[in-house]
């Protein structure tokens, strides 16, 4: 008769110690994510199905309302305009940040004196507090005393000045420009890192074959940079669609709601009207839209790379 294979012995104390050590290293990060990300998300979802107001903090009574909060925010007359403003603000900011970031990354790829110092200084707009940045830009864009209109008048490009903060279309353009200025350093840093990973000998071979700068960018730089671009665009959209502080400081959502986005509207409902249920519902709508965009874009990019 064939003997049965021996049973697996218990892991040695050393193996068990290594396993426990791995869990101990993971535990702080897992606890942090559950406490500061998992719990708020779950609480926000639960709150969106309740009538949660200021009185709830005293009475503890938050009756279940089902989908009424979602129906209220989605059927609001201001929702289509707010959604369009969010799309325009996000698209303009992301495209501006990416275009300028790519141009600067290509520029800084060349070696020249003080290039490292300039790259370091370029990170300052991204490192500054957004409230301070928004305050400075609000002063610069002031229609009457702002530095931007003073320069335009000095160059005789305008006589009365541009209503950067008081005109409906100009105000939206202003917050797009400010948010673009804030996001350019991040885009430049990520794209510059991607460019550094492209082997230099590919450009040397292309130059020997007679390829110019445009042909090298089209056939070498862009295809090898696409994985970095895909991740960068998703991160930029997810970050931009929830921008709140820049808009609140520069325009406050005005004039006449011209710069009101889904993020600022959610803040308005929750922390100014104190309707936390509807504010949470609109915040969840914003999260779902961001996730849908990220999934669709990544799937489309994967299919494009497959072909």
C-alpha positions as CSV (number, residue, x, y, z in Angstrom):
1,X,0.0,0.0,0.0
2,X,1.1,3.5,-0.8
3,X,1.8,5.6,2.2
4,X,-0.1,8.9,2.6
5,X,1.9,12.1,2.0
6,X,2.9,13.7,5.3
7,X,0.7,16.4,6.6
8,X,2.0,19.9,6.3
9,X,3.7,20.9,9.5
10,X,2.9,24.1,11.3
11,X,4.9,27.1,10.2
12,X,8.0,27.7,12.2
13,X,8.0,30.4,14.9
14,X,10.2,32.5,12.6
15,X,7.7,32.2,9.7
16,X,4.8,33.2,12.0
17,X,6.9,36.1,13.4
18,X,7.5,37.4,9.8
19,X,3.7,37.1,9.1
20,X,2.8,39.1,12.2
21,X,5.5,41.7,11.3
22,X,3.9,42.2,7.9
23,X,0.5,42.8,9.4
24,X,1.9,45.2,12.0
25,X,3.5,47.2,9.2
26,X,0.2,47.3,7.3
27,X,-2.0,48.0,10.3
28,X,-1.2,51.7,10.8
29,X,-1.9,52.5,7.1
30,X,-5.1,50.4,7.1
31,X,-6.3,52.0,10.3
32,X,-5.6,55.5,8.9
33,X,-7.6,54.7,5.7
34,X,-10.5,53.2,7.5
35,X,-10.7,56.1,10.0
36,X,-10.2,59.1,7.8
37,X,-11.5,57.8,4.5
38,X,-13.7,54.8,5.0
39,X,-15.8,56.1,7.9
40,X,-16.5,59.6,6.4
41,X,-17.6,58.0,3.1
42,X,-19.9,55.5,4.9
43,X,-21.3,58.3,7.1
44,X,-21.8,60.6,4.1
45,X,-23.8,57.8,2.3
46,X,-25.9,57.2,5.3
47,X,-26.5,60.9,5.9
48,X,-27.7,61.3,2.3
49,X,-30.7,59.1,3.0
50,X,-31.7,61.0,6.1
51,X,-33.2,64.4,6.9
52,X,-30.1,65.6,8.7
53,X,-30.2,69.2,9.9
54,X,-28.8,71.3,12.7
55,X,-31.6,70.2,15.1
56,X,-30.3,66.6,14.6
57,X,-27.2,67.4,16.6
58,X,-29.4,68.2,19.6
59,X,-32.2,65.8,19.2
60,X,-30.4,62.9,17.6
61,X,-33.4,62.4,15.3
62,X,-32.6,62.0,11.6
63,X,-35.5,60.4,9.9
64,X,-35.0,58.2,6.9
65,X,-36.1,59.9,3.7
66,X,-35.1,57.3,1.1
67,X,-34.1,59.0,-2.2
68,X,-35.8,62.3,-1.5
69,X,-32.5,64.1,-1.0
70,X,-31.2,62.9,-4.4
71,X,-34.5,63.7,-6.1
72,X,-34.4,67.2,-4.6
73,X,-30.9,68.0,-5.8
74,X,-31.2,66.4,-9.2
75,X,-34.6,68.1,-9.9
76,X,-33.4,71.5,-8.7
77,X,-33.6,74.2,-11.4
78,X,-30.0,75.2,-10.7
79,X,-28.6,71.7,-11.2
80,X,-28.3,71.7,-15.0
81,X,-26.5,75.1,-14.9
82,X,-24.3,74.0,-12.1
83,X,-23.4,70.8,-13.9
84,X,-22.5,72.7,-17.0
85,X,-20.4,75.2,-15.1
86,X,-18.6,72.2,-13.4
87,X,-17.9,70.7,-16.8
88,X,-16.6,74.0,-18.3
89,X,-14.5,74.7,-15.2
90,X,-13.0,71.2,-15.1
91,X,-12.3,70.9,-18.8
92,X,-10.7,74.4,-19.1
93,X,-8.6,73.9,-16.0
94,X,-7.4,70.4,-16.9
95,X,-6.6,71.3,-20.5
96,X,-4.8,74.5,-19.5
97,X,-2.8,72.8,-16.8
98,X,-1.8,69.9,-19.1
99,X,-0.9,72.0,-22.1
100,X,1.3,74.4,-20.1
101,X,2.7,71.6,-17.9
102,X,3.8,69.6,-21.0
103,X,5.3,72.7,-22.6
104,X,7.3,73.5,-19.5
105,X,8.3,69.9,-19.0
106,X,9.7,69.8,-22.6
107,X,11.4,73.1,-22.0
108,X,13.1,72.0,-18.7
109,X,14.3,68.7,-20.3
110,X,17.0,70.7,-22.0
111,X,20.0,71.4,-19.8
112,X,20.9,75.1,-19.2
113,X,22.3,77.1,-16.3
114,X,20.0,77.4,-13.2
115,X,17.6,74.9,-14.7
116,X,17.3,73.0,-11.5
117,X,16.6,76.3,-9.5
118,X,13.9,77.3,-11.9
119,X,12.2,73.9,-11.6
120,X,12.3,74.2,-7.9
121,X,10.8,77.7,-8.0
122,X,8.0,76.4,-10.3
123,X,6.7,74.3,-7.5
124,X,5.9,77.3,-5.3
125,X,2.3,77.9,-6.7
126,X,1.5,74.3,-5.9
127,X,3.0,74.5,-2.4
128,X,1.3,77.7,-1.3
129,X,-2.0,77.5,0.7
130,X,-4.9,77.8,-1.7
131,X,-6.6,80.4,0.4
132,X,-3.6,82.7,0.2
133,X,-3.3,82.1,-3.5
134,X,-7.0,82.9,-4.1
135,X,-6.7,86.0,-2.0
136,X,-3.7,87.3,-3.9
137,X,-5.4,86.6,-7.3
138,X,-8.6,88.2,-6.1
139,X,-6.7,91.4,-5.4
140,X,-4.9,91.2,-8.7
141,X,-8.1,90.7,-10.6
142,X,-10.1,93.4,-8.8
143,X,-11.8,95.5,-11.6
144,X,-11.0,98.8,-10.0
145,X,-7.7,98.5,-8.1
146,X,-6.3,95.2,-9.4
147,X,-2.8,94.9,-10.9
148,X,-4.1,93.1,-14.0
149,X,-6.4,95.9,-15.2
150,X,-3.7,98.5,-14.2
151,X,-1.3,96.7,-16.6
152,X,-3.9,96.5,-19.4
153,X,-4.7,100.2,-19.0
154,X,-1.0,101.0,-19.0
155,X,-0.6,99.1,-22.3
156,X,-3.7,100.9,-23.7
157,X,-5.4,97.6,-24.3
158,X,-8.5,98.7,-22.4
159,X,-9.8,102.0,-21.1
160,X,-12.4,100.9,-18.5
161,X,-10.8,97.6,-17.4
162,X,-12.1,94.0,-17.7
163,X,-14.8,93.0,-15.1
164,X,-12.8,89.9,-14.1
165,X,-14.8,89.2,-10.9
166,X,-18.2,91.0,-11.7
167,X,-18.9,89.8,-15.2
168,X,-20.6,86.4,-15.5
169,X,-18.4,85.0,-18.3
170,X,-15.3,86.8,-17.1
171,X,-15.7,85.4,-13.6
172,X,-15.7,81.9,-14.8
173,X,-12.7,82.5,-17.0
174,X,-10.9,84.1,-13.9
175,X,-11.4,81.0,-11.7
176,X,-10.3,78.8,-14.6
177,X,-7.1,80.8,-15.0
178,X,-6.4,80.8,-11.2
179,X,-6.9,77.1,-10.9
180,X,-4.8,76.5,-14.0
181,X,-2.0,78.5,-12.4
182,X,-2.2,76.4,-9.3
183,X,-2.1,73.1,-11.1
184,X,0.6,73.7,-13.7
185,X,3.5,72.8,-11.3
186,X,2.0,69.4,-10.5
187,X,1.5,68.6,-14.2
188,X,5.0,69.8,-15.0
189,X,6.6,67.7,-12.3
190,X,4.7,64.5,-13.3
191,X,5.3,65.0,-17.1
192,X,9.0,65.9,-16.5
193,X,9.5,62.6,-14.6
194,X,7.9,60.7,-17.4
195,X,10.1,62.4,-19.9
196,X,13.2,61.4,-17.9
197,X,12.3,57.7,-18.3
198,X,12.4,57.9,-22.1
199,X,15.8,56.5,-23.3
200,X,17.9,59.3,-25.0
201,X,19.2,56.9,-27.6
202,X,15.8,56.8,-29.3
203,X,16.0,60.4,-30.1
204,X,19.6,60.0,-31.3
205,X,18.5,57.2,-33.7
206,X,15.5,59.3,-34.9
207,X,17.8,62.3,-35.5
208,X,20.1,60.0,-37.6
209,X,17.1,59.0,-39.7
210,X,16.3,62.6,-40.4
211,X,13.3,63.0,-38.0
212,X,12.7,66.6,-36.8
213,X,11.4,67.7,-33.4
214,X,7.7,67.3,-34.4
215,X,8.3,63.8,-35.8
216,X,10.3,62.8,-32.7
217,X,7.5,64.1,-30.4
218,X,4.8,62.3,-32.4
219,X,6.5,58.9,-32.8
220,X,8.7,58.7,-29.6
221,X,7.7,61.2,-26.9
222,X,3.9,60.9,-27.0
223,X,3.6,57.1,-27.3
224,X,6.0,56.5,-24.5
225,X,4.5,59.3,-22.4
226,X,0.9,58.1,-22.8
227,X,0.8,55.9,-19.6
228,X,1.9,58.9,-17.5
229,X,-0.6,61.1,-19.3
230,X,-3.5,58.7,-18.7
231,X,-2.9,58.7,-14.9
232,X,-2.2,62.4,-14.8
233,X,-5.5,63.3,-16.6
234,X,-7.5,61.1,-14.3
235,X,-5.9,62.6,-11.2
236,X,-6.4,66.1,-12.6
237,X,-10.1,65.6,-13.3
238,X,-10.8,64.0,-10.0
239,X,-8.9,66.8,-8.2
240,X,-10.4,69.7,-10.2
241,X,-14.0,68.6,-10.1
242,X,-14.0,69.0,-6.3
243,X,-12.1,72.3,-6.2
244,X,-13.8,74.4,-3.6
245,X,-11.5,76.9,-1.8
246,X,-10.2,78.7,-5.0
247,X,-13.8,79.4,-6.2
248,X,-15.0,80.5,-2.7
249,X,-12.1,82.9,-2.1
250,X,-12.0,84.4,-5.6
251,X,-15.7,84.8,-6.5
252,X,-17.7,83.1,-3.8
253,X,-19.7,81.3,-6.5
254,X,-20.9,84.5,-8.1
255,X,-21.8,86.7,-9.7
256,X,-25.4,85.4,-10.0
257,X,-24.1,81.8,-9.6
258,X,-21.9,82.0,-12.7
259,X,-19.1,80.2,-10.9
260,X,-21.3,77.8,-8.9
261,X,-20.1,74.2,-9.3
262,X,-21.3,71.0,-7.8
263,X,-18.6,71.2,-5.1
264,X,-19.6,74.8,-4.1
265,X,-23.3,73.9,-4.2
266,X,-22.7,71.0,-1.9
267,X,-20.9,73.3,0.5
268,X,-23.7,75.8,0.2
269,X,-26.4,73.2,1.1
270,X,-24.5,71.7,3.9
271,X,-22.7,74.5,5.7
272,X,-24.7,77.6,4.8
273,X,-28.3,76.3,4.5
274,X,-27.5,73.5,7.1
275,X,-29.3,70.9,5.1
276,X,-26.6,68.2,5.5
277,X,-28.8,65.5,3.9
278,X,-29.0,67.2,0.6
279,X,-25.4,68.4,0.8
280,X,-24.3,64.8,1.3
281,X,-26.5,63.6,-1.6
282,X,-24.9,66.2,-3.9
283,X,-21.5,65.2,-2.7
284,X,-22.2,61.6,-3.5
285,X,-23.4,62.6,-7.0
286,X,-20.0,64.3,-7.5
287,X,-18.1,61.2,-6.4
288,X,-20.1,59.0,-8.7
289,X,-19.5,61.3,-11.7
290,X,-15.7,61.3,-10.9
291,X,-15.7,57.5,-10.7
292,X,-17.6,57.1,-13.9
293,X,-15.3,59.4,-15.8
294,X,-12.2,57.6,-14.4
295,X,-13.5,54.2,-15.4
296,X,-14.6,55.2,-18.9
297,X,-11.4,57.1,-19.6
298,X,-9.1,54.3,-18.4
299,X,-11.1,51.7,-20.4
300,X,-11.0,53.9,-23.6
301,X,-7.3,54.5,-23.1
302,X,-6.6,50.8,-22.6
303,X,-8.5,50.0,-25.8
304,X,-6.6,52.7,-27.8
305,X,-3.3,51.3,-26.6
306,X,-4.3,47.8,-27.5
307,X,-4.9,48.9,-31.1
